[in-house]
């Protein structure tokens, strides 16, 4: 398939998928906000207290935000497909990329990673990997991806166990599918994703401290940086 058709086809599929996921993202984010409000989740950003009888309206996603999510969900997978070509092998990382666009938005605006969205993304990516491994006999790739996901989850879980302020449990949940998706590409991609995420977190954190918009003990929305680091690895995947 020619390069223009690859880009246009990938962009159309990604934008359609991203647009369809936005309502689910909105509802999942509203549920997470309500849960954090009533339980006082220490890993979430401060939100107003909500009583048991109060109905929480889903956070409003403007037309421009909706369009931005759709465009990002289309252009990123299209660029990856342009580099690696149309292959069923690329499907799990592309699914991960589309889902991370939505989760990065949630972490940016509310410092929350909705459970339902994380679980849905994890199921979609991992199940697609299992199906592809069976059809294409990519069992070694599946084993490596599974080990990578488990290793990522274990690392993040230990950090959360030592000090929850360093790593919220929402980031721990997300680490499983991110580790699986990156290790599906290669072990190098897994290491690079973690490296880039930490570098971005440090750079942005120090910049906010220097601008007096954050303190040294301020919570870090690491899910956002994990998504950005993963996207950076995948868009340079060849």
N, C-alpha and C positions, 0 to 999 in steps of 0.2 A: 504494500500500500504506500502511496506517495506521502511525502512529509506533510503537505497541506491538508490532505484528507485525514491523516493521523491526528493532527492537531485539532482540526475542526470536529472530527468524530469524538475524540476524547473529551474536548471541551463541552460538547453538547451533552454527552452522557453524564459527565461530572456535574455540570450546572443543573441538569434535571434532578440528579440524585440529591445534590445539596439543597435545592429548593424544596424538594419533598420532605427532607429531614427537618427543616426549620420549624414547622409546627410541633413536631415531637420534641425538638430541643427546647422550645418555649415552655411546653407543659412540664417537661422533666426539670427544667430550671426552676419553675414555680414550685414544684413539689419539694425540691431541695431547699429552696429559700424558706418555705413553711416549716420543714423539718428542723432546719438550723435555728429558726426563730423560737420554736417551742422546746427544743432540747438543749439549746445553748452549745451547739457543736463547737469545740475549741479550734477546730481546723478551718472554720468558715469565717468569712469577714463579718464584722458587726452589722446586724440588720435589726429592724424594729421588731419589738415583741408582738407576737400574734397570739390571740387567745384561741381556745379550742373551738369556739363558735364562730370565729372570724374566717371569712372566705378570702383566700389569698389569690389575687388576680395574677395570671402569668405575666412576667416582665414583658413590657412592650418592646417588640422588635420593629424598628422603623423600616420604611420602604428602602431607604438607603442601606441600612444594615443587612436587610434581607438580600438586597442585590449584591452587596459586598460578599456575603457568605456564599451566594450562588456562583459569583465570578471566581472567587478563590477556590471553591470546590471543583470548578471546571478547568481553570487554567493550570493549576498545579498537576493534576493527573494527566492533562493533555501534554504538558511539557515532559513528564516522565515517559509517557508512551512514545513521544517523539524520539527520546533518547534510546529507549530499550526495545522499541518496536511492539507491535501487537502480539502479545503472548499471554496465554492463560496463566503462566507462571507469575506474571506481574499482578494478578488480580488481588491477592491478600494485601500487599503493600498499598495498592491503590485504594482499596476499601478503607484501610487504616488512615490514609491521607485525608480522604473525604470526611471521615468521622472526627479526626483531630482538628479540622477547621472549625467544626461546631463546638467541640470541647474547649478549644483555645478561646473562643468567643465567650463561653460561659465563665471560664476562669478569669478572663480579663475584666468582665463587667460586674461579676458577683463574687469572684474568688471561690467558686464552687464548681465541682465536677459532678454533675448529676449521676446518681447510681444507675438509673434506668438506661441512660445514654451510654455509659461506660460498659454496662453488661451487654447491651444490644450490640455495640461495636465489637466487643470481645467475642461474642458468639458468632457474629458474621465473619470476622477475620479468621478465627480458628477453625470454624466449620468449613469455610471455603478452602483453607489449607489442607484439611483432611480429605476433602473431596478431590482436590487437584492432585494430591499425593497418590490417591487410589487410581485416578484416571491416567495420570502421566507417569506413574511409578516413581514419583519423587519422594520416596520414603526417607532417604537420607536427609533431604532438605527439611522434611517434617520433623524428624528427630532433632536436628540442630535447632530449628525454630522453637520446639517445645522446651529444650534445655535452656535456650536463651531466655524465653519467657519466664521459666521457673527461676533462673538465676537473677534476672532483673527484679522479679517479685520478692525474692528472698533478701536481696540487698536493700530494697526500699523498706521492706517490713522491719528489718533490723534497725535501720535508721529511725523509723517511726517509734519503735520500741524503746530505743535509747532516749529520744527526746521528740515528742510529737510536734513541737514547734519547728523543728528542723524539716519535718516531712509529714504533711497531713495525710490521713488515711485514704483520702480520695486519690492522691497521687500514687499511693501503694496499689490501689485497685487498677488504676490506669497502666501501671508499669508492666503488668502481665501481658496485655495485648501489644503494647509498644515493643517490649522485648521480643515477643513472638514475631511481629512484623519485621523488625530490623534484622533479627537473626535469620529470618526466611531469606533475606538478601545475602547476608554473610555475617560472620563473627566480627569482621572489621566494621561493618555498618553498625552493629550493636555498640561497639566501643566508641565509635565516632559520635553516635547519637547521644550517648551519655556525656561525652566530653563537650560537645557543642552546647548541650543544655546547661551544663554547669558554667561554661564560659559566659553564655548569654545572661544567666542569672547573676553572676558576679558583676559583669559590666553594668547591667541595668541597675542592680542594687547599689553599687558604688555611686553611680550617677545620681540616683534619687537621694542618697545620703548627702552628696555634695551640694545638691540643690535644696537641701533641707525639706524634702518632701517625704522622707522616711527616716527611721532610726535604725541603729545597728541591730536592735532586737525585733524589728518589724517582721511580720510574717511574710513569707515569699510565696507567691502563687506559682509553685514550681511546675504545675501541670502545663501552664502556658509555655514555659521555656522548654519543657520536655517535648511539647508539640512542635515548637519552632525548630528545635534541634533535630527532631525526627524528619520534619519536612525538608530541612537543609540537606540531610543525608540522602533522602529519597530523590530530590530533584537533581542531585549530582550523580545519581546512580547510572552507571553505564555497563 
